[in-house]
Amino acid sequence: MYCPFCRNPDSRVVDSRMADDGSSIRRRRQCPECGRRFTTVETTSLSVIKRSGVGEPFSRIKVISGVRKACQGRPVTEDDLAMLAQEVEENIRSSGAAEIDAHEVGLAILGPLRKLDEVAYLRFASVYQAFESLEDFESAISLLRHEAEEAKAGTQEATGSEKSQL
């Protein structure tokens, strides 16, 4: 690491800390030549490979702008979108891959978006899962209803077993 002040090619790490979201490391360094201190930030790179084959860095901003269109007119805040983008990035990074296909990013958005807003999920899914007919929408809605009923039944069973223990 070159010192930004005297261009000495050596430096000593004085302190290391995780950044806010844990995706980067902040290091305080000291130059043995001039004695001045400076900060570096280390992050892992995550590239998104577009359909054209061109790679570009992953961007939470692009995730948010894509999801924002699906959330128009829905009760979703900017904070909700930021949290969704963070969750998507964490899920993608946890896979360990340094490169990911742009289509895979779209599919990674579906799970968190489904939890956030089902209507926005259907809008977004219609693009990323290439819905071609009303039947595609109907089957997606049926799946959502079925899972909601299962979740409701599971909640009622848990409440019933808690009452029986009393």
Order of alpha helices (4+ residues) and beta strands (2+ residues): beta-beta-beta-beta-beta-alpha-alpha-beta-alpha-alpha-alpha
